[in-house]
């Protein structure tokens, strides 16, 4: 977002960074995110912390796009939660994303192409809504409970 802001073409955006610092230098990373967010002049940034239940549903309901810049995610549970809420997604290329992402409901990008993908996705709000409907249909057809049951069966074997 800082790079986009420096280009002078940044549309009105609001960023919500949900979650709590995790293990392995999580607090240092969280402090870095807050410092970087403080440098933004055209983007409103909120840090609502760890959200669950209705608070999580409210965060999803107010969003247009789920941005998932994690470098690793084995299954992609948060992606599926976003899809189920009707959100398209932008994610880095990792195993969890590769197994779930489809062009009709989001983009998978490299670190080098992430900004370009974000710019393309946010240009067309109507297209984002269409992608969100496709993401939701996908999530409803692939409920996590079924995946969990398959995993349980594999572990029992």
Steps between C-alpha positions, in 0.01 A plus 500: 500500500790734566631437149154559354462819700836622366376440146227755568219278373362354823120489519317540829577187702443376851722222628417277793776280633326240714680259726744490786877467494598136471804316625844529341559876509131579464514806724792643304313447174183655644698808607647522149150484347382779729802714407441445129128574537589824677692612192192474278330835440208401275394169651302456819651205686334319792644225719189338654700211647382141517138478388261207525132429463282797412794742513676296229180481296466878529858551377433280198166671431664843484780387266519496121813286473686258726874560472706209629873576470611203712803311369367167626163344568463125477124482448373851449230502768491880516464511122202266521347716774536805277354314202206379710437864595482590130841662467742464212863473605852602414764267641864422466583174325525223762370144541170592665422765241599277210248238611214750532539806278327529166523792257124549521520603864841648556863521419813327618807717460871497568650758732614691189157502335289549816456877463404472133244230582357713782471799268324293233256343745399827667433683172164334443271472804224334294746230391605452864137436597467249214819326612367497856187316388716240321719464810197447720358235268836320507516513880146370537584210267817418701415533870790473741311241706530254209874563471539455876312168482727377216807600701366322808445184296854518363644544848302203631640280225 
